[in-house]
Amino acid sequence: MFAWRRTAVRRRVVVNLADKAFRGVLWAQRGPLLVLRDAELLEAGRDPQRVDGEVVVERSRVEFTQVLAPGGGG
């Protein structure tokens, strides 16, 4: 696991994809997958939408990841 992921696991992050983003707790990295819990879907021009369950994102689709300050985002 890369150092940034070790420091980001169990922290609130924004995972940015080409067409949308997810804000949530980076719960785990399993091979090529990132697992987010307590997540919201973020799309331009729309209010954040809460997502039930876990969000699984393929790392190859991730443009960049932002680690939020404690208490940030939401």
N, C-alpha and C positions, 0 to 999 in steps of 0.2 A: 504494500500500500504506500502511495506517495505521502510524503510528510504533510502536505496541506490537507489531505484527506484524514489523516490521523488527528489533526487538530480540529477538523471540521465535524467529525462524527459526533453525533449527539448535540450539535449546535444548530441553530436556525440559519438557513441558507436560502438563497434564490438561485435556482438552476435555470439558466437561460438557454433556450433552444432557438432555432432560426425563426420560428413563427409564434412562440409563446414562452411562458416561463412558469415555474412552479416555486412557490415559497412554502417551506416547511422545515421539519427537523430531519437532517440527514441521519438516518437511523443506521444504515449499513451500506457497505460496498461489497457486493458478491460477484466476483469475477468482472464481467463487462457491464454490470448493472449497479445503479445507485438506487437505494430504497429510501423514500421519504415518508414520514408519518406526519399527521396533523397538517396536511397540505392544503394549499389553495392554488387554483389555476389563475394565472394572470395573463390577460390578453389586452392588447391595445384597444382603447375606447370602451372597455367593459369593466364593470365592477368585479373585484375578485370573487371567484366562486369556490366555495368549500368543496373538498373532495373527500368522499367516504373511503375508509380503508387506507391501504398503502398505495403510493404511486411508485412505479418501477420505471426507470428511465435508462435507456442504453447510453453508456458513456460516450459512444461514438457520435451521438446526436447532440451532445452538450457543447454549446459555443463557449460559455464560461460560467463559473460559479462564484457567487458572492457570499462570503461569510458575514452574517449580520452581527452587529454589536449586541451584547446581552440586552434583552428587552426591546430590541429593534424589530421593525417590520410586523405588521399585523394590525 
